[in-house]
């Protein structure tokens, strides 16, 4: 008799077995809520967007008008060559801000409040990464806008141009797990910025961002050929200007998958130990 009383009805058992695991949806819901918090924080401190609005403008003006004639013989030709590279470089360096912001929030004790809430442990990090998508969209729009004012023109169709922009945003979104990991390992926000610049600058300059890869020394080309920034720049140039794409898009997507597969688990593990 007790067995019959304690056993759940058959219909209830069927319903419980048919309901999917709600944890991924719960993580997404809370992550989106925390992403909204990041957006509100950015909206209230617009000066935090200087690196994704003013920086591409300065880089384009300085490099095109100071070095364009010497490098390409024409400022317009160099602008056509340089803009996809500046977009890739700026969107990659823009990912550094998420590490600085997370480290600052941890120092202020904000993540101690998150830990007391009934939310998944990884939601604050996932939400911060998702909230940074707006920054990457802003840097893409601002770079193309100043480029068009200076005379840059896309030579392909709108679909390829949009694909190039989305690929750049995806690259930055996946790469952002690296500064998230660094923010969990170092003590201060300044250290996060210093470490990330030491990692991003070689990727930016030892690549095809500013000059063609075939003009670099032979000993450097071995690194340039496997540099993820090289593949991203070549992909964006091909999608914007119609230059040969080769396998660069696939290599870029592979690097994106590698960034997430490597740095995301390490960042989440470091976060659980730190907070």
N, C-alpha and C positions, 0 to 999 in steps of 0.2 A: 504493500500500500504506500509506504513512504517513497518508494522508487517512482511510482506513478505520479505522486504529488510533486516531487522535486524535479522531474523531467520536464523541460520546456515543451510547449506544444510543437507539433511537427511543422505547422505553418510558420511559427516564429523561427524555428531552426532553418527553414528554407530561406526566409527573408534575410536572416543574418549571414547566411552563406552567399547570398546573391549580391549583397551590398559591397561595393569595392572598398579597398583600404582608403580611408579618408585622409591619411597623413600627408600625401603629396599635395592634395587640395588645400589642406589646412596650412601647410608651409607656404604655398603660393599666396593664399589670402593674407596671411600675416606679413609676408615679404612685400606684397604690394602696398599694404598699409604703411609699412616702414619706409618704402620707397617714396610714398607721398610725403612723409615727414622730411625726407632729404630734399625733395623739391621745394617744400615750403621754406626750409632753411636757406636754400639757394636763392629763392625769390626775395627773402628778407635781407640777404647780403649779396647784392648784385656785384659788388667789387670782387667777389670770389670767381667771377667769370672773366676776369681780365686775361687769364692765360689762354682762354679759348676764343677770345674775341680780338684783343689787341695784338697778341703774339703773332698770329699768322699774317696780319697786316704789316707789322714791322719786318718780319722775315721776307715777305714777298717784295716789299719796297726796297729794302737794303740789298738783297741778293740780286734782284733783277736790274736795278739801276746802277749798282756799284760794280757788280761782277758780270752782268749779262753781256755787255759788249766784248769783254775780254774772253769769256768762256765760249760764247756761241756766235759772236760777231754781230748779234742783233738782240736788242732787249726783248722784242716781241717773240722771237724764236726761243729765247731762253725762258720767257714766261710760260710758253706752251709746254716746255720740257719740265720746268721747275714746279709748277703748281701742284700736280699730283704728288710729288715728293714732299712738298711743304705740308699738304693735307695729311699725308701719312705720318710725318714727323710730329706735327702739332697734335694730332689726335692720339698719338702714342704717349707723348709727354703730358697730355691732358689727363691721362689715367693716373698720374702720380697723385693728383689731388685727393683721390679716394683714400689712399693710404694715410695721407696727412690728416684728413678729417677723422678717420676712424681712430687713429692714435690719440688725437686730441679728445675725442669723445670718451675714450677709455680712461684717459687721465682725469677727466672731469667727473667720472663716476656714473656717466649716463648708462653704460652697459650694465652696471650693477642694478639699475632700475629694470632694464630689459630682462635680466635674469630672474627677477621676482615676478614677472608677468607670465601668465599661462600660454606661452608661445613656444614654438620649436626653437631650440638653441641656435640653429643656423639662420633663423629668419632675419636677425639684424644685419648679418653680412650679405645675405642674398638681396635683401631690400636695398642696402647701400649700393650694391653693384647695379641693380635695376634702375635705381634713381639716377645714376650717372649717365644713362642713355641720353638724357636731355642735353647734357654737356657735350656729348659727342655729336649730336645733331646740330647744336649751335656752332661748334667749330667747323663743321662741314659747310653749313650755310654761310658763315662769315668768310671762310676762305674762298668759296666760289664767288661770293658777292664782290669782294675786293678784287678778285681776279678778273671778273667781267668788267669792272670799272677800269682796270689797267689794260684791258684788251684781250684777255684770255677767251677763247671760244672752244666749245666742245665740238669735235668733228664727227661724232657718231650720233646715234638716235637717242631719244630720251630714255628708252628702256635700259640701254647699256649705261647711260650716265647715272640713272638711279641705282642700277646694280653696283656700279663702282662706289657710290656713296654708302650703300648698305654694307658692302664688303668692308669698307674702312671702319664703319661703326661697329660691325661684328668683331673685327680684329681688336679694336680698343676694348670692347666689352669683355672679350676672353682674356686679353692681356691684363685687365684690371685686377685679376686674382693674384698677380705677382705683387703689386703694391699692397694688397690686402694682407698677403702673407708677411711681407716685410714689416708692416705696421704692427703685427702681432709679435715680432721678434725683437724689435729695437725699442728703446725706452722713450725717445722724444720724437715729436713731429719733425723737428729739424733733421734728425738722423734719418728718418724715412725719406725726406726729400733728397738728402745727400746720397744715400745708397741708391735710390732710384735713378737719379741723374747719372751716377757712375755706371749704371747698367744700360740706360736708354741712349746716352750720347754715343757710345761706340756703335750701337746698332744703327743710329741715324747717320753718322758721318762715314762709317765704313760700309757704304751701300751705294746704290744708284740714285740717291735723293738729289744730289747737287751736280753730279757729273755721270757720264756713262761708265758702266762697270769696266768696259774694255780699256779705259784710259788709266785705270789704277795699276799700281805695281803688281807684278805677277804673284808675289808672296801674299798680297792682300786679297787677291781675287778668289783664293780658295775659301776664305771666310765670307766674302761678299756673296758668293754663289749659294751659300747655305743660310745666309742671313734672312730671317723672316721679313725684315723690313724691305729687303730687295724684292722679294716675291710680291709683297703688298703693293709697292710702288709700281712695279712692272704690270701688275694686274689693273691698277687704277689707270695707268697711262693707256693701256690697251683698251679699256672700256670707255675712256674719255676721248682718246685721240685716234683709235683704230690701229695702233701699233700691234705687232704680233704678240699674242697672248701666250702661246705655248702651253706649258703646264703650270704657269704661275698661279692661276686661280686655284687650282687643285692643291698646290703646295701651300698657298695661303690658308685655305680651309683646313688642311692637315695641321698646320701650325696652330690654328685656333683651337682645334680639338685637343692638340697636345697641351696647350696652355691650361685648358679647363681640366683635363685629365690629371695633370701633374700638380698644378698650383691650388686648385680648389680644395681637394682633400687635405693637402698640407695646411692650407689656411684655416680650414674648419677645425682640424686637429689642434693647431696652435691656439686658436680662439678658445676651445674648450679648456685647454690647460691654463690660459692666461686669465680668463674671466671666471 
